[in-house]
Amino acid sequence: MEARKPSEYILEVFADPESVKDVVKGKFESQPQTQDLLDLTLPCIDDFELETLVDNKSDLLVRHIDTTANTRAPSVRAQIAISFFEKRRKKAWFTKTEEEVCWEQWTINVTLATPKNESDRIKVRRAMETQLQKTALKILTVVNRDQAHIPPITTSDQNPFPYRIDINPKGDGEAWGNRLY
């Protein structure tokens, strides 16, 4: 079977230091429960293992942002990505093995805003709410529109597709250590 390039989607997130973890978690959660965040109601995770993984990766992202912020960089940015895979049988000379082939990846570009005073805090909060709402609508639009690339579900598992969450997936040299499955 010919390898296809996975569908890739980019989301932009703007957050202050106190909200960055919750904002990032709000973008990964897609189960039928909800939570209130910044005057918006968003889906949240109802799977302990997945919730723990998202919490751990969000913590890792926050630590990366904190480390970068401490270097006095003018713009603190980071990425977190989730990749979805399907298991395919791969035939070799005398064996059959399974390989995981990525069919979709969502990358969240996170920009940290550090307000200097109360007026800035109000502006940042409004900007976060607006962008969070736009991002949630973008996700809904994409998942309702782009479905042709999704492989068939061939298992009755609660989560039929393996996935991986990476921090800064395309590069800052420490990404290899951030890859946990």
C-alpha positions as CSV (number, residue, x, y, z in Angstrom):
1,M,0.0,0.0,0.0
2,E,1.3,3.4,-0.9
3,A,2.2,5.7,2.0
4,R,0.2,8.9,2.1
5,K,1.2,12.1,3.9
6,P,-0.9,12.5,7.0
7,S,-3.5,15.3,7.2
8,E,-2.0,18.1,9.2
9,Y,-3.9,20.8,11.1
10,I,-2.4,23.8,12.9
11,L,-4.1,25.6,15.8
12,E,-2.9,28.8,17.4
13,V,-3.3,29.3,21.1
14,F,-2.6,32.5,23.1
15,A,-2.4,32.2,26.9
16,D,-1.1,33.8,30.1
17,P,1.1,31.9,32.4
18,E,-1.7,31.0,34.8
19,S,-4.0,29.6,32.1
20,V,-1.6,28.0,29.6
21,K,-2.1,24.4,30.9
22,D,-5.9,24.6,31.0
23,V,-6.0,26.2,27.5
24,V,-3.8,23.5,26.0
25,K,-5.8,20.7,27.7
26,G,-9.0,22.3,26.4
27,K,-7.8,21.8,22.9
28,F,-7.0,18.1,23.3
29,E,-10.2,17.1,25.0
30,S,-13.0,15.7,22.8
31,Q,-15.2,13.4,25.0
32,P,-18.8,14.2,25.7
33,Q,-18.2,15.8,29.1
34,T,-17.7,19.5,29.5
35,Q,-15.9,22.1,31.7
36,D,-16.1,25.8,32.0
37,L,-12.9,27.8,31.0
38,L,-12.7,31.5,30.4
39,D,-16.5,31.9,30.1
40,L,-16.6,29.1,27.5
41,T,-17.9,25.6,27.9
42,L,-15.5,23.1,26.3
43,P,-15.3,19.3,26.1
44,C,-13.2,17.5,28.7
45,I,-11.7,14.0,29.0
46,D,-13.6,11.1,30.6
47,D,-10.7,8.6,30.3
48,F,-8.3,8.5,33.3
49,E,-5.3,7.2,31.3
50,L,-5.7,9.7,28.5
51,E,-6.4,12.5,31.0
52,T,-3.2,11.6,32.9
53,L,-1.2,11.6,29.7
54,V,-2.6,15.0,28.6
55,D,-1.9,16.4,32.1
56,N,1.7,15.1,32.0
57,K,2.3,16.5,28.6
58,S,0.7,19.8,29.5
59,D,3.0,20.0,32.5
60,L,6.0,19.3,30.3
61,L,4.9,22.1,27.9
62,V,4.5,24.5,30.8
63,R,8.0,23.6,32.1
64,H,9.4,24.2,28.6
65,I,7.7,27.6,28.4
66,D,8.9,28.5,31.9
67,T,12.5,27.6,30.9
68,T,12.2,29.6,27.7
69,A,10.6,32.6,29.6
70,N,13.5,32.5,32.1
71,T,16.0,33.1,29.2
72,R,14.4,36.5,28.5
73,A,13.3,35.5,25.0
74,P,11.1,38.3,23.5
75,S,8.4,35.9,22.4
76,V,7.8,32.7,24.3
77,R,6.4,30.0,21.9
78,A,6.1,26.3,22.1
79,Q,4.3,23.5,20.3
80,I,2.4,20.4,21.4
81,A,1.2,17.9,18.8
82,I,-1.0,14.9,18.8
83,S,-0.6,12.3,16.0
84,F,-3.1,9.5,15.3
85,F,-2.0,6.2,13.8
86,E,-3.6,3.2,12.3
87,K,-2.0,-0.3,12.6
88,R,-1.3,-1.9,9.2
89,R,0.1,-5.3,8.5
90,K,3.4,-5.2,6.9
91,K,4.6,-8.3,5.0
92,A,8.3,-9.1,4.8
93,W,10.0,-12.1,3.3
94,F,8.9,-14.7,5.8
95,T,7.1,-12.7,8.5
96,K,4.1,-10.5,9.0
97,T,4.4,-7.5,11.4
98,E,2.4,-4.5,12.2
99,E,3.4,-0.9,11.6
100,E,1.8,2.3,12.8
101,V,1.1,4.7,10.0
102,C,0.3,8.3,10.9
103,W,-3.0,9.5,9.2
104,E,-3.6,12.8,11.1
105,Q,-1.6,15.3,13.2
106,W,-2.8,18.3,15.1
107,T,-0.2,20.9,16.1
108,I,-1.0,23.6,18.7
109,N,1.3,26.6,18.5
110,V,1.3,28.2,22.0
111,T,2.2,31.8,22.5
112,L,2.7,32.9,26.1
113,A,1.5,36.4,27.0
114,T,2.7,37.9,30.3
115,P,0.6,40.9,31.3
116,K,2.4,43.7,33.1
117,N,-0.6,45.3,34.8
118,E,-4.3,44.8,35.4
119,S,-5.3,46.6,32.2
120,D,-3.1,44.2,30.2
121,R,-4.5,41.2,32.1
122,I,-8.0,42.2,31.0
123,K,-6.9,42.5,27.4
124,V,-5.0,39.2,27.5
125,R,-8.0,37.4,29.0
126,R,-10.3,38.8,26.2
127,A,-7.8,37.8,23.5
128,M,-7.5,34.3,25.1
129,E,-11.3,33.9,25.1
130,T,-11.7,35.0,21.5
131,Q,-8.9,32.8,20.2
132,L,-10.0,29.8,22.3
133,Q,-13.5,30.2,20.8
134,K,-12.2,30.5,17.3
135,T,-9.9,27.5,17.8
136,A,-12.8,25.4,19.1
137,L,-14.9,26.4,16.1
138,K,-12.0,25.5,13.7
139,I,-11.7,22.1,15.3
140,L,-15.5,21.5,14.8
141,T,-15.4,22.7,11.2
142,V,-12.4,20.5,10.3
143,V,-13.7,17.3,12.0
144,N,-17.0,17.7,10.4
145,R,-15.6,18.5,6.9
146,D,-12.4,16.4,6.6
147,Q,-13.3,12.7,7.2
148,A,-12.3,11.0,4.0
149,H,-8.7,10.3,5.3
150,I,-9.9,8.6,8.5
151,P,-9.2,4.8,8.3
152,P,-11.9,2.3,9.2
153,I,-12.4,1.3,12.8
154,T,-11.4,-2.4,13.0
155,T,-11.5,-2.8,16.8
156,S,-14.0,-2.5,19.6
157,D,-11.4,-0.8,21.9
158,Q,-12.5,2.5,23.5
159,N,-9.8,4.3,21.6
160,P,-9.4,2.5,18.2
161,F,-6.4,4.5,17.0
162,P,-3.0,4.6,18.7
163,Y,-1.9,8.2,19.3
164,R,1.2,10.0,20.4
165,I,1.6,13.5,22.1
166,D,4.9,15.3,21.4
167,I,6.2,18.6,22.8
168,N,8.0,20.7,20.2
169,P,7.8,17.9,17.6
170,K,9.8,19.6,14.9
171,G,12.8,20.5,16.5
172,D,14.4,22.2,19.4
173,G,16.9,19.4,20.1
174,E,15.1,18.2,23.2
175,A,12.1,16.8,21.5
176,W,13.4,13.2,21.5
177,G,13.2,13.2,25.3
178,N,9.7,14.5,25.2
179,R,8.2,11.7,23.2
180,L,6.2,9.5,25.5
181,Y,3.6,7.0,24.2
